[in-house]
């Protein structure tokens, strides 16, 4: 037996011959003659190596991209002002429209004097990219679009904050574009667009009912800092009607929102609740803005009621913080070690089960394909066919 008896049945004969660097090996090896080559072991090892490599790369990419967390908290501090950004086109002449803002405190803002009005043609609108009716978006996706990455909001905050110019009028102007930003109180309120002489006591300002047409397209409606690149639920929505007495009602629920990639700086800035951050400020890698949800209830009204576009908004007393966070290097190393260890252990179990199954199947197949068995009777051997 490979000279085992010649060595006096010594256990050292089982180990590999030591010489040179191998003499320093702390782990004894078995001679190649006592090893049995496994079935497809090389292929299985290659599969495990590829699996580990793929998981290592994917975990590293995920760690580098960070994890996005959503946290709700009670709004810290007390802020008094709220900026409203509006860009809407109404299918009526500018001289026939009345724009006003009123809040729960009773303050009224003559938005018609603050906002800018440009005559335009209604036929030039409603054909832009992404224009849709409320509740349906591009590619027939209803409601909210897919949430943008935090970095998209940060890059949008660095861009120019200006309303685009009104297109050159083609044909006679039969519509009005009302746009701009105005300051209001940070309380429940509403702003509305009505016809001249309707809804307010204005002597000699009555408008013919046949001139009513509150079909409109909302290009921008946001609260807080004006970031044109950010998409809101009512942005690029259009609503048309053939009725002169039609009332559009939008109900908005506004939630102050913070996008950040630097939670440590944010915690330091918001630590003092008595001195809240200016909501119009862009601080480092943090954007302060507002999100809102919207519902609509629009219908035809009688001639004794006031038609128009009415937007009622309410501000929730909570703050939504959307933060992108990264774990430490140590956490990444622990995760990678766990991934590799789990793959190796699970792969070993799977290979043992597979090897056992192949061996069992081979034994059963060998019995079925055998020609017979040898049985002994009275010292003789007979063949009994299966």
C-alpha positions, -999 to 999 in steps of 0.1 A, spaced: 0 0 0 22 27 -13 50 16 10 30 22 41 41 -11 56 77 -4 48 75 27 71 63 7 100 27 19 97 38 54 106 13 82 105 39 105 90 37 84 58 3 99 52 15 135 50 31 152 20 69 152 19 83 182 36 112 201 21 121 238 16 93 262 22 67 235 28 85 226 60 71 257 75 35 248 67 15 247 100 -13 227 83 -3 191 74 -13 179 39 -25 145 27 -6 127 0 -22 130 -35 -25 92 -36 -51 94 -8 -72 120 -24 -103 114 -45 -112 139 -72 -147 153 -68 -174 155 -95 -173 188 -113 -156 205 -83 -137 229 -106 -169 241 -123 -187 245 -89 -158 266 -76 -159 288 -106 -196 294 -101 -190 304 -64 -162 328 -75 -184 345 -101 -212 347 -76 -190 363 -49 -176 387 -74 -210 398 -86 -223 403 -50 -192 422 -39 -195 446 -68 -232 451 -63 -228 457 -25 -200 482 -32 -221 501 -57 -250 501 -33 -228 514 -5 -214 541 -27 -249 553 -39 -261 554 -3 -295 546 12 -324 570 10 -344 573 42 -378 591 48 -384 605 83 -414 624 96 -411 648 125 -429 676 141 -419 709 125 -393 727 146 -396 764 151 -422 788 138 -420 804 104 -444 831 93 -440 835 56 -447 812 27 -438 819 -9 -462 809 -36 -450 803 -72 -476 804 -99 -476 801 -136 -510 795 -152 -526 802 -186 -563 810 -187 -583 811 -219 -596 846 -211 -582 881 -217 -560 896 -190 -584 925 -185 -612 901 -178 -595 882 -149 -593 890 -112 -566 872 -91 -567 873 -54 -552 855 -24 -568 852 11 -557 833 41 -572 821 73 -559 852 92 -581 874 71 -552 890 51 -559 896 15 -532 900 -12 -541 916 -45 -522 891 -64 -532 907 -97 -510 936 -88 -481 915 -77 -481 888 -104 -473 895 -140 -499 892 -168 -489 886 -204 -515 884 -232 -511 852 -253 -529 829 -276 -547 798 -262 -539 778 -293 -501 780 -284 -506 760 -252 -515 724 -245 -490 710 -269 -459 710 -248 -439 680 -237 -455 662 -207 -487 682 -207 -514 660 -193 -547 661 -174 -547 658 -136 -545 621 -126 -526 609 -157 -491 616 -167 -467 606 -195 -468 570 -205 -503 567 -189 -487 568 -154 -514 582 -130 -507 604 -100 -471 610 -89 -442 603 -111 -413 582 -98 -395 600 -70 -364 618 -81 -330 611 -65 -318 635 -38 -290 646 -60 -315 658 -86 -331 681 -61 -296 694 -51 -286 701 -87 -320 718 -93 -315 741 -64 -282 754 -80 -299 763 -113 -313 797 -123 -346 805 -107 -365 824 -133 -398 820 -151 -394 814 -188 -405 840 -212 -439 841 -227 -439 828 -263 -445 854 -290 -482 859 -296 -495 843 -328 -528 858 -339 -551 878 -318 -545 873 -280 -574 855 -265 -557 841 -233 -537 854 -204 -506 840 -187 -504 849 -150 -471 841 -134 -447 852 -107 -440 847 -70 -458 863 -41 -454 862 -3 -482 851 20 -487 840 56 -478 804 63 -514 795 73 -543 779 57 -556 799 27 -567 800 -9 -561 819 -40 -586 821 -69 -589 834 -104 -624 847 -112 -640 869 -138 -640 907 -136 -670 919 -116 -679 884 -102 -672 874 -66 -664 910 -55 -684 941 -53 -670 962 -81 -692 988 -96 -692 990 -134 -670 960 -138 -696 934 -147 -684 911 -175 -706 894 -201 -712 858 -193 -704 847 -228 -668 857 -223 -664 832 -195 -639 804 -203 -619 790 -174 -601 764 -194 -565 766 -181 -531 751 -181 -509 751 -149 -473 753 -158 -460 758 -123 -476 757 -88 -452 753 -59 -447 766 -24 -415 778 -9 -383 784 -29 -388 785 -66 -370 755 -82 -383 753 -118 -367 719 -124 -386 701 -97 -419 685 -107 -450 690 -86 -484 673 -90 -501 702 -108 -472 711 -130 -479 708 -168 -516 699 -162 -544 711 -185 -582 713 -180 -607 724 -206 -644 730 -206 -671 743 -230 -693 756 -202 -692 793 -193 -701 786 -157 -676 760 -145 -658 759 -112 -625 743 -108 -615 734 -72 -582 721 -61 -575 710 -25 -538 709 -15 -521 694 15 -487 709 19 -459 692 38 -425 710 44 -398 688 30 -360 687 34 -337 670 9 -302 665 22 -270 644 18 -254 658 50 -274 648 80 -248 660 105 -249 696 92 -287 694 91 -289 683 127 -267 711 138 -288 737 119 -321 725 133 -309 719 168 -322 752 181 -360 752 176 -363 788 186 -342 800 156 -355 780 126 -336 781 93 -348 806 67 -369 785 44 -356 804 13 -320 795 20 -300 768 3 -275 755 29 -247 733 16 -260 700 5 -295 706 19 -326 719 1 -357 733 19 -389 731 -1 -425 719 1 -444 690 -13 -481 687 -16 -508 662 -25 -538 674 -45 -574 664 -51 -598 680 -75 -636 686 -75 -647 705 -105 -683 708 -119 -707 731 -136 -723 758 -114 -755 778 -118 -756 815 -129 -762 825 -93 -728 811 -82 -692 823 -89 -673 803 -116 -635 803 -117 -603 785 -105 -601 780 -68 -570 766 -50 -574 759 -13 -542 749 6 -536 737 41 -501 733 57 -494 702 77 -475 707 111 -449 680 102 -416 679 83 -406 652 59 -368 647 58 -355 627 28 -318 620 34 -292 600 16 -269 583 41 -238 562 38 -224 536 62 -188 536 73 -159 517 57 -160 492 86 -197 485 80 -189 479 43 -161 455 51 -183 436 75 -211 434 49 -186 421 23 -172 395 46 -207 383 55 -216 381 18 -186 360 9 -189 337 39 -226 332 33 -220 323 -4 -192 298 5 -212 281 32 -244 279 12 -224 268 -18 -208 240 2 -241 227 14 -256 228 -20 -226 210 -35 -228 182 -8 -265 178 -14 -260 177 -52 -231 152 -49 -252 130 -26 -281 131 -50 -258 122 -79 -243 93 -60 -277 79 -49 -291 82 -84 -260 64 -98 -265 35 -74 -301 31 -82 -294 33 -119 -266 7 -116 -290 -17 -99 -316 -13 -126 -291 -18 -154 -275 -49 -139 -281 -83 -156 -287 -103 -125 -276 -112 -90 -256 -142 -77 -273 -163 -51 -258 -194 -34 -277 -228 -30 -261 -259 -16 -227 -246 -23 -235 -237 -59 -239 -204 -76 -269 -198 -98 -279 -167 -118 -314 -153 -111 -325 -128 -137 -342 -97 -125 
